[in-house]
């Protein structure tokens, strides 16, 4: 069981967000890492921080990347 948690900051009707979610579903599923999504438009603080950059990937609450999942980099971060 992983001690990490991945969060995907997303928004409705965002093709890149859907692709990132599919990537996380596969990668986190393989590694046994829990992950969740948060809607950037449902939270004014998230919208102010990430509004123009979704999807954003957070690992343990810290920004790891945005716009796409860098699989190798994410796997390395989750292996630590």
N, C-alpha and C positions, 0 to 999 in steps of 0.2 A: 504494500500500500504506500502510495506517495504521500509525502508531507507537503507537497505543493498544491496550489489551486490556480487554475487559469480562468480568467474572466474575459469575455469578448464583449466589447462595447460596440453596439450595433444600432441599426435603425430599420424600420419597416421599408420594404420595397427597395432594398439595396443589394444589387447582385453581388458585389464584392463581399458584403457581409454574409450572404448566403454561402458563398464559396469558402470563406474563412470558417464558418460554422461547420461545414462539411469536413474541412481539413482537421479542425479541432476534434470533432466527433471521432474521426478515424485515429488520429495520433494519440489523443488522451485515452481513448478506448483501449488502444494497444498497450499503453503504458500504465493503465489503471490510475490515471490522474483525474480527479474531479474537475469539472469545469461548469461554467454557467454563463448566461448572457445578461446584459443590462441594456435597456433601451436608452440611448443618448438623449432622445427627445422627451423622455419622461422625467428627467431630473435636470433642473436649471444649472446646477453645478457641473454635471457631466457635459451638458451642451456647451457651456462656456469653455470648458477645458478641451473637449474632443470634437466638437460639433462638425468641423470641416474635414476631419481626418479619419472618419470611420471607414472600415472597422479598425479598432484598436485592440491589441492583445495585451493583457496584463498578466504577469506571473507573480503571484503572491502580493497583489495590489500595486505592483510597480510596472510602469510601462515597459513592455518588451519590444513592441513593434506596432506598425500600423500599415493599413492598406492591403497587406497580404501576409500570410503565414510563411515565415522562412523556416521550413521544416527542420533542416539540420541544426540550425541555431536554437530552435525551440526544444528539440530533443536533447541537445547538450545542456540547456538551462534546467530542464526537468530531471536530468540525470544527476545533478549536483545535490 
